[in-house]
Amino acid sequence: MRRFIEVYQAVLPHVTLPVLLIQARGDPTVRPESAQQIYDRLPSSHKQLLWKERNRHVIVSPHDADVHRDILTFLQHQSPLGVPPPPP
């Protein structure tokens, strides 16, 4: 894990692609404030940090439809071709 942190800290200042960060405020696995630190280090002009009022680490599940919508919306805004809505 420490090696991963070293690598991403070196890479973050070079990321210019659009980035969506989604973080649970009550995440018991990852310090929630790390999301803000990552966001602040990203030079991308198209970046977004969303906070979710969750008390768990995994926030992309069938019970998290709002997270799925947030991801889809982000992709739709970033894609020059547009991303079609999911089937009903």
N, C-alpha and C positions, 0 to 999 in steps of 0.2 A: 504494500500500500504506500509506503514512503517513496518508493521509486516512482510509482504512478503520480504522486503529488509533485515530485521534482520535475517530472516530464511535463505535466500540464501547466505548471507555473512557468516553465520556459517557453511553452507554446502559446499560451494565452495572449501575450502581447502581439502576436502575429496573426490572430484570427480576424479576418475581415468579412467573412460570410455572415449571413443572418443567423442569429442565435436566439433561441427561446429557452429560458431557464424557468423551471417550475419547482417550487420548494414548499414543503409542508412546514408550517411554523413550529409544530410539535414533534418534528422528526426525532426519534430516539436513537437513530444510527449515525446521522450526519449533523454536525452543528449547523443549525439553520442560518446563522450569520455568514457562513462560508459562501452561500449563494450570492449575497451582496458583494462579498470580496471578489468573487469570480466576475460578476457583472461589472464591477468597477475597473477591473483590469482588462476587459475586452475592448479593443479599439473599434470594433464593428460599429458602423453607424446605424445598423438595423439590429438592435438587440432589445430584448424584453425580459423582465423578471416578474413573474407572477407568484404571489404568495397564496397558499391554500391553508385554510383552517382545518388541518388534519393532525392527528397525533400518531401517525405511523409513517414508515419509510416508503413503502410502496404505495404510490398514489395514482397509478395507471392500472385500473382494474375495471371489471364490468360495473362496479359500484361508483365509479368516478366519471360519469358522463360529462360533467363540466370540464374536466381535464382533457378529455377527448375533443370536446368542442373547441377548447382553447388552442390545442395543437392544430386542428383543422383550420381554424381561423387564421392562425399565424402562417400556415403554409399557403393558404389562399391569398394572403396579402403579399407574400414574398415571391410567388410564382408568376412569371410574366405570361404564362399560358393559362393560369388559373387552375385551381384544383376543384374538380367537380364535387358536389355534395355527396355524402354517402347514400347508398340506396336505402329506401324506407324499410 
